[in-house]
Amino acid sequence: MQQPIPVNTPLLSGNELKYVTECIETGWISSEGPFITKFEEKFSQYIGMQHGIAVSNGSAALDVAVAALQLQKGDEVIMPSFTIISPALSVVRAGGIPILIDSDPVTWNMNVHEIESKITPRTKAILVVHIYGLPVDMQPVLEIAKKHNIIVIEDAAEMHGQTYNGIKCGALGDISIFSFYPNKHITTGEGGMILTNNKEWAERCKKLRNLAFEPGRRFVHNELGWNYRMTNLQAALGLAQLEKIDFHVTKKRQIGETYNTGLKNISNFQLPLTRTSYAENIYWVYGLVADTQQIAEETVRKLNEEKIGTRPFFWCMHEQPVFLNMGLFKNEKYPVAEKLARNGFYLPSGLGLTEQEQQSVITIFTSIV
Ligand SMILES: *Cc1c(COP(=O)(O)O)cnc(C)c1O
């Protein structure tokens, strides 16, 4: 009987143990330890932004980044319907209204040609979410933002090391966030970071992640903050991972290309796009979109039987019960996003996947379909 192949295994093959041991030996395990600023400086430098604010996870990074912009109640933020829920949660919690956009059927990213028609006098920001390995087509986004004087927030949680026309994702907008969950290109177990060149926003983010403590009398607060601090242990992991980031991106590309080659003759499935004019796929996950929902469900069921890990694609924001119950997105339809959500799933594609495991996945997948 074949061993189960998990959908993700992280790769911890560098200085992780050494740096974490240093935390334990020195007793620096909280957010006060020295690895935090080191990781913030090195990561923001790597991406090409001036300020980095490390937090406890990527969703927390979104909460803090959106809160730093000081939305007014009813301010609108344009974003894709097809995404993880985190960006929409942050906007709703900040009192804003997510204004949704359908997806591009080929890149699976937000269809940037729909943005302009959604702009109103209340539009405060465009929140782009780079999906699964290819960046959003940023040039039109940046042009629209400039023309209408709106902020660009980048959710680059799946884009560590990816570039758009040679510029790193996470350095294209006004403020960006990353996640370091174990399935991302580098991990801290749980973790996230906000990046910006805006000093005032960076200061606000630092304050908001730390219970909004004030410089004056400690324990006197003027606004609602969070404890979203990253620990020194997490940052120690992060620093070790960052030393290997280029290798991790190369390895992800290899995994993606091996699947592309191994699966090129299958029918009834759309494979991820290899490249666009502005970027080469980094395959955060290796996703497939079946021609029908039935094919997707049957294939996933058979893969489960063979103990091959899969995950369905994201579920659309306009079909989330939590938002519909709040009166949001009533009768809205985004057909491309709906098809991705229903027919899409991904195969084991973590950095710890061995060549042998991947060959088994290809063999079994091919025989199933
Ligand atoms: C992973 C992810 C997040 C959330 O990050 P967490 O660290 O899991 O909270 C946000 N946005 C996108 C696009 C992601 O892929």
The ligand as a Tripos MOL2 file, in Angstrom:
@<TRIPOS>MOLECULE
LIG
   15    15     1     0     0
SMALL
NO_CHARGES

@<TRIPOS>ATOM
      1 C1         -2.2970   32.3920    2.9880 C.3       1 LIG1
      2 C2         -2.9890   33.6190    2.5240 C.ar      1 LIG1
      3 C3         -3.4380   34.6090    3.4090 C.ar      1 LIG1
      4 C4         -3.5290   34.4160    4.8870 C.3       1 LIG1
      5 O1         -2.3870   34.1430    5.5280 O.3       1 LIG1
      6 P1         -2.4330   33.4250    6.9700 P.3       1 LIG1
      7 O2         -1.0170   33.5440    7.4060 O.co2     1 LIG1
      8 O3         -2.8440   32.0160    6.7280 O.co2     1 LIG1
      9 O4         -3.3800   34.1690    7.8310 O.co2     1 LIG1
     10 C5         -3.9440   35.7790    2.8920 C.ar      1 LIG1
     11 N1         -4.0420   35.9740    1.5770 N.ar      1 LIG1
     12 C6         -3.6680   35.0330    0.6850 C.ar      1 LIG1
     13 C7         -3.7970   35.3220   -0.7600 C.3       1 LIG1
     14 C8         -3.1420   33.8130    1.1280 C.ar      1 LIG1
     15 O5         -2.8000   32.8780    0.2400 O.3       1 LIG1
@<TRIPOS>BOND
     1     1     2 1
     2     2     3 ar
     3     2    14 ar
     4     3     4 1
     5     3    10 ar
     6     4     5 1
     7     5     6 1
     8     6     7 2
     9     6     8 1
    10     6     9 1
    11    10    11 ar
    12    11    12 ar
    13    12    13 1
    14    12    14 ar
    15    14    15 1
@<TRIPOS>SUBSTRUCTURE
     1 LIG1         1 GROUP 0 **** ****
